[in-house]
Amino acid sequence: MRWKESQRADSGWPSGVSWGLMLLALLSPALADELAESAGPGPLEQTLATVQDCMARSPAPWPDAWQREYVDTIRRAVAPHADGIQHGERLAILAKGFQPYWQALQKNQERSLFEVHCAEIRWYAESLMGAEFRGEEDTHALRCQYEGLFHYAANSLLAQFPFLDPDAVRRAEADHLAECYQRIDAPLLPIYLEPFSQAQIDRIKQRWHDLRYARVDLWRQLGGGQSPQMQHPASSPSEAKSSNEHPDYLLTQRSLGQLQPHIWGVGTAAPDYYRSAVANHIDAQKRRFQSRIEARNEERRLPRAVLQAEQISFLLAALLETARSSTESSPAGADGNTPPTGLDRGAEGGDAHGRK
């Protein structure tokens, strides 16, 4: 009996423990997949599902292939940072900040504009995943900086246009700040990721000051210089102050909207792939505009050629009608010859008198 056990041990066959380890190794991939499925989608897939739900609620006129490409662009921008610090918090910012961003996005069926949107969301996602995660102090500093910038811009409007209603100006300023606070809390856009330096703030203010004459043009577009009834169409001052259609509110609201491009120009630099997409879109717009001009000119040339052909046909018809009328007004005689004129008859009468 002992000999049989020793023979089984020396034969090279695995023992019971070894068989268990081998079976576990063979089943571990399937077991891992089953555990992953039971755990549900990961954080990235949950974020992308939120993005897709937002896109479905406010659909773009894109083919299904474009929509998948847009979502894949976000996935490729986020996936390399899966092991980064505070990855879950950054994904939450992406999911929260995408909804207002998507709603404000201009979407059509132009492929070149779609490629700009893909490059833009890639830029935003990569900046969010790679930027240093700010703390509460930086968030408070950024809020104070935006408050200071919009307060400076509103005060400069009141100084430039002293006839503006201060209440309407302050209401438009508060509306812009409320939007800024939302974007600071979910900083998907790079200009809301970190505070500015003092040099950047000074440059933003200088750019705002340099474009003060553009705000005069905006004031004129909104009816500036017209009669008070035209400028303030509301029936009473209280009604005018509470209306967002008040000309003073509109001027302030649109003027403060011009502040954001100055912040973009100073606060962050766009990557090369985004600049390339924008340049391609501009070229496509130029080609489309040139094609429209050529088509319009062709439409103008075609009626002119048709008109000239009609005029020529009318002249030919008039000439033929004139020739036909002159022929009909001079009928031939019974013998087929043209009857003699009065001079011919006079000459014949003279000859007869001489013969007599």
Buried (B, 14 or more C-beta within 10 A) or exposed (E): EEEEEEEEEEEEEEEEEEEEEEEEEEEEEEEEEEEEEEEEEEBBEBBBEBBBEBBEEEEBEBEEEBBEBBBEBBBEBBEEBEEEEEBEEBBBBBBBBBBBBBEEEEBEEBEBBBBBBBBBBBBBBBBBBEEEBBEEEBBEBBBEBBBEBBEBBBEBBBEBBEEBBEBBBBBBBEBBBEEBEEBBEBBBBBBBBBBBEEEBBEBBBEBBEEEEEEBEEBBEEBBBEEEEEEBBBBEEEEEBBBBEEBBBBBBBBBBBEBBBEBBBEBBBEBBEEBEEBBEBBEEBEEEEEEEEEEEEEEEEEEEEEEEEEEEEEEEEEEEEEEEEEEEEEEEEEEEEEEEEEEEEEEEEEEEEEEEE
